[in-house]
Each structure stands twice: as C-alpha cells, then as structure tokens.
Amino acid sequence: MAGEFEIFRSRHNANHYVAVSAADKSTNATRVRTSQNLSIFTSIADDGTHHLGFDPVAAKAAINRERRIRLIYPCPNVWRR
C-alpha cells in the first residue's frame, strides 16, 4: 500500500529523527505528532524505494517491532527498577 511517512526531528538532538506512517492513527503516532520535543521535518513517499538515509522497509519493521514490545511490556517502567 503506497502512502507516506512523516519525518520528525528532535528539537534537542539534530541527529535524532522519528518516522511515522501518515496513515497511522495509533496513540503512539499521535504522541509523536504532538510532542513538544519534536518538530515536523519532511515527508517521504512510501513508494518502496530507498531514499537517501531512509529505508521504508526498515522503518516499517522498526514500527512493528516497537508495537510488539509495547504489547509485551505495556508499562516499561515496571521492569526498570
């Protein structure tokens, strides 16, 4: 499914970026979009090709991996004691 990724940049670390699928309406995606620590940087078409410094396949894998981790450990502060 062709779509788009929204790329956000950290306001405190110029080397930190976060990619969110434009179609993603999850709580996590909403938090990224409304974060005081991130600002919208650019958007990249999800056309299946690699772009300079951005791999849509790797981005989707990372997003899915993060979702699985959140399902297994819904409250990460519990195990960080």
Summary of the structure (lengths in Angstrom):
residues: 81
radius of gyration: 13.6
end to end distance: 41.2
largest distance: 42.6
contacts: 174
relative contact order: 0.21
helix: 35%
strand: 30%
